[in-house]
Amino acid sequence: MRYWVLLPLFLLACENDKPKATPAPSASDKAKTEKKPEPKFGLLAEPGAEAPGLPVSPPTPAASAPVRGSATKATQLAEGAVKLLSAGTEPRSPLRYTFKAGNAETFSYELRTSVSVATALGKQKDQKIPGVRCELTAATKEIRPDGAAVVDWSLEKFDVLAETGTPEEDLKEERAAWAQLKGSVGKSIVSSRGLTIVAVFQSEDPGTQAMLERLRGVLSDVAVPLPEEAVGKGAKWQHRRKPQTRELDLLQEETFDLIDLTATGGKVARQYTETAAPHEVAGRVPGSKLSLDVYKGTGVIASAFNWLKVVPTSNTTLIHEQTLTASTPDGKKETVKQSMKTTAKLTPATTKK
């Protein structure tokens, strides 16, 4: 699981990031163009070519800056982030995906979140945040000589799931904003070990880019990462990464337990942890300060993967806890503790050819 499950992250500090629907164009605007501009993704790097501005996972949690460089270098760095803990039972063999050009996987993604908040005045009633349900397609356009798949991602459907007390107008605005992204949303290259070498989800429009970043979080690193070494049933490995995010300097760690292995794929049980160091975050009131004192996340994930598919079937439950302290110019302080429970599901459809 990735930081992408945190759609309501920093509810107190980042409310102004909510996507807004683009206003209807005027008659003069319509006269200029009737064709909807497509998101501009940039170019995916060819082997040995420079790929500026594209972050990849560093080999160790000590590296805090995003790594930039050639696709070949990016592959080495990404694959170095997986550490084998136990090889499992015999027989053992290297695990590799066998992606095929022309395959298209249509799958659904559903996210639901509830938040509880406690202050000096007491604990507030748990609040359910409107969930999301969308349908996407991963189309494998080509297979590189090293077995990596070049994948085009497209958004087919998107819906915001109503919760009690949610204004209908807010739901309409959110749905209208996401409706603008229907169609191709990004591209990525996924290695035969399930590690994302590069991912591009780009738009020149700031509002659209914010939404694309959410999808990039969902779709980057979506495949189950595999160790380099030969393994068998019962094998265990660890994947560490420091994703590039605007809000947090995150350290994410997952431990994988290979509980089943067949000719078509396998199943893994995953234990997830996520931490961030205390730091100051942007406040919304001039002269005030907002600090993040505690941030930690834990979760369990069950994933079933197929050697031919980029997207696994996954069921995720995560708990994130954070403590925020707000300081006003007159010296007053207020501490807020927030606990967030998130469930997410990835359910691929039958592979189309």
SEBA-795650 format. One line per field, with one value per residue (C-alpha): residue number from 1; residue in one letter; x, y, z. Coordinates in steps of 0.5 Angstrom, whole numbers, plus 500, padded with zeros to 3 digits. Each point is the difference from the previous one (the first is absolute). Example, Ala and Ser with C-alpha at 12.3 -4.5 7.8 and 13.67 -1.06 7.14 Angstrom:
// residues 2
dodren: (1	2)
loza: (A	S)
X: (525	502)
Y: (491	507)
Z: (516	498)
END
This chain:
// residues 353
dodren: (1	2	3	4	5	6	7	8	9	10	11	12	13	14	15	16	17	18	19	20	21	22	23	24	25	26	27	28	29	30	31	32	33	34	35	36	37	38	39	40	41	42	43	44	45	46	47	48	49	50	51	52	53	54	55	56	57	58	59	60	61	62	63	64	65	66	67	68	69	70	71	72	73	74	75	76	77	78	79	80	81	82	83	84	85	86	87	88	89	90	91	92	93	94	95	96	97	98	99	100	101	102	103	104	105	106	107	108	109	110	111	112	113	114	115	116	117	118	119	120	121	122	123	124	125	126	127	128	129	130	131	132	133	134	135	136	137	138	139	140	141	142	143	144	145	146	147	148	149	150	151	152	153	154	155	156	157	158	159	160	161	162	163	164	165	166	167	168	169	170	171	172	173	174	175	176	177	178	179	180	181	182	183	184	185	186	187	188	189	190	191	192	193	194	195	196	197	198	199	200	201	202	203	204	205	206	207	208	209	210	211	212	213	214	215	216	217	218	219	220	221	222	223	224	225	226	227	228	229	230	231	232	233	234	235	236	237	238	239	240	241	242	243	244	245	246	247	248	249	250	251	252	253	254	255	256	257	258	259	260	261	262	263	264	265	266	267	268	269	270	271	272	273	274	275	276	277	278	279	280	281	282	283	284	285	286	287	288	289	290	291	292	293	294	295	296	297	298	299	300	301	302	303	304	305	306	307	308	309	310	311	312	313	314	315	316	317	318	319	320	321	322	323	324	325	326	327	328	329	330	331	332	333	334	335	336	337	338	339	340	341	342	343	344	345	346	347	348	349	350	351	352	353)
loza: (M	R	Y	W	V	L	L	P	L	F	L	L	A	C	E	N	D	K	P	K	A	T	P	A	P	S	A	S	D	K	A	K	T	E	K	K	P	E	P	K	F	G	L	L	A	E	P	G	A	E	A	P	G	L	P	V	S	P	P	T	P	A	A	S	A	P	V	R	G	S	A	T	K	A	T	Q	L	A	E	G	A	V	K	L	L	S	A	G	T	E	P	R	S	P	L	R	Y	T	F	K	A	G	N	A	E	T	F	S	Y	E	L	R	T	S	V	S	V	A	T	A	L	G	K	Q	K	D	Q	K	I	P	G	V	R	C	E	L	T	A	A	T	K	E	I	R	P	D	G	A	A	V	V	D	W	S	L	E	K	F	D	V	L	A	E	T	G	T	P	E	E	D	L	K	E	E	R	A	A	W	A	Q	L	K	G	S	V	G	K	S	I	V	S	S	R	G	L	T	I	V	A	V	F	Q	S	E	D	P	G	T	Q	A	M	L	E	R	L	R	G	V	L	S	D	V	A	V	P	L	P	E	E	A	V	G	K	G	A	K	W	Q	H	R	R	K	P	Q	T	R	E	L	D	L	L	Q	E	E	T	F	D	L	I	D	L	T	A	T	G	G	K	V	A	R	Q	Y	T	E	T	A	A	P	H	E	V	A	G	R	V	P	G	S	K	L	S	L	D	V	Y	K	G	T	G	V	I	A	S	A	F	N	W	L	K	V	V	P	T	S	N	T	T	L	I	H	E	Q	T	L	T	A	S	T	P	D	G	K	K	E	T	V	K	Q	S	M	K	T	T	A	K	L	T	P	A	T	T	K	K)
X: (500	502	499	495	495	500	495	498	507	501	493	502	505	498	493	501	503	493	499	495	496	503	494	496	504	497	497	506	505	496	501	507	500	495	505	502	508	503	504	508	504	507	504	502	508	503	505	506	497	499	493	500	495	498	501	501	501	507	504	500	495	506	500	495	500	497	505	500	504	499	495	506	502	493	499	506	498	493	501	506	494	498	503	499	499	499	500	495	499	502	499	503	500	501	493	498	494	499	497	497	499	493	497	495	498	493	500	496	503	496	502	496	503	497	504	499	503	501	502	500	493	499	499	496	495	503	499	500	503	497	503	502	499	503	501	507	504	507	502	507	502	507	505	507	506	501	493	497	493	499	493	494	495	493	495	493	495	501	494	500	497	495	500	495	500	504	498	497	503	507	499	498	506	505	497	500	507	502	496	505	505	496	505	507	504	507	505	505	506	499	506	499	501	494	504	498	506	497	493	497	493	501	495	502	493	502	493	500	507	498	495	505	505	495	499	508	500	495	503	507	503	493	503	503	508	504	507	506	502	496	495	495	493	501	505	500	503	500	499	502	499	499	495	500	494	499	497	505	507	497	504	496	501	497	501	497	499	499	494	499	503	497	502	495	502	500	498	503	498	503	502	500	503	501	504	501	505	497	500	496	495	497	494	494	500	506	504	498	504	498	505	499	502	499	498	500	496	499	496	499	499	498	502	500	504	500	507	496	497	503	494	499	493	501	497	503	498	504	500	504	501	502	501	500	502	497	503	497	504	498	503	494	501	495	501	496	501	497	499	498	498	500	498	502	498	503	496	503	495	502	506	497	504)
Y: (500	507	507	501	497	507	504	504	501	506	502	506	502	499	501	505	494	497	500	504	499	505	505	499	504	506	501	503	495	494	504	500	492	495	494	498	501	493	500	501	494	502	494	494	499	494	496	504	507	505	501	506	502	492	498	493	496	500	494	502	504	504	504	505	504	497	497	502	497	495	494	495	503	501	493	498	505	497	493	501	502	493	496	492	498	493	495	496	492	496	500	507	505	507	503	504	503	498	506	500	506	501	498	505	499	504	500	504	504	501	505	501	504	502	505	501	506	502	507	502	501	493	495	501	495	496	503	496	504	499	494	499	495	500	495	500	497	498	498	497	504	496	496	502	495	500	497	507	502	507	501	506	501	503	502	497	502	504	501	503	496	504	500	502	508	501	506	498	506	498	493	503	504	494	496	505	502	492	500	504	495	494	497	499	503	497	495	496	495	494	495	492	500	505	506	507	503	506	503	506	503	507	506	508	501	501	497	495	498	499	495	497	499	496	495	500	498	494	498	501	493	497	493	496	501	493	499	498	494	493	499	495	499	504	505	506	507	507	506	507	507	507	503	507	504	507	499	495	497	493	494	494	492	494	493	495	492	496	495	497	499	497	500	506	504	500	503	505	502	507	504	508	505	508	505	507	505	505	507	506	501	505	504	504	505	506	500	493	494	492	495	492	497	493	496	492	496	492	495	493	499	493	500	495	501	497	499	503	506	507	501	495	499	503	501	506	502	506	504	507	504	507	505	507	507	506	507	506	507	502	493	496	492	495	493	496	492	497	492	498	494	498	494	499	495	498	496	498	498	494	502	502	499)
Z: (500	499	502	495	505	504	496	506	503	504	500	504	496	493	499	494	496	498	493	497	493	495	498	494	494	497	493	498	503	497	493	501	501	500	501	508	501	502	506	498	503	497	498	503	500	495	503	501	499	505	504	503	506	501	507	501	507	503	502	507	505	501	494	500	494	493	496	492	495	494	500	501	506	503	499	504	505	501	500	505	505	501	505	501	507	499	494	502	498	494	494	499	494	498	500	494	496	493	498	492	495	499	506	504	507	502	507	506	506	506	506	506	506	507	505	507	503	508	503	507	499	499	495	494	496	495	493	494	494	493	497	493	495	493	494	496	495	500	492	499	494	499	504	500	499	508	500	503	498	497	503	498	505	499	504	498	506	506	506	507	505	504	507	505	501	494	496	493	497	502	497	494	499	502	495	494	502	499	494	496	501	496	495	500	507	500	498	504	499	504	501	500	507	501	502	496	497	498	500	496	502	498	498	499	504	508	502	495	502	507	498	496	506	504	494	499	508	498	494	501	504	499	498	506	500	500	502	496	503	499	505	502	504	506	498	503	498	501	496	502	497	501	495	498	503	501	507	504	500	500	501	498	501	498	502	495	502	494	503	493	493	494	493	498	506	508	506	505	507	501	507	499	504	498	504	500	504	504	496	499	495	496	504	498	504	500	506	502	500	499	502	498	507	498	494	499	496	500	496	497	493	496	493	495	494	493	495	494	504	503	505	505	504	507	506	505	507	503	506	500	506	501	505	498	504	498	503	500	499	508	502	501	498	498	499	495	500	493	499	493	497	493	496	493	495	493	496	493	494	496	495	493	494)
END
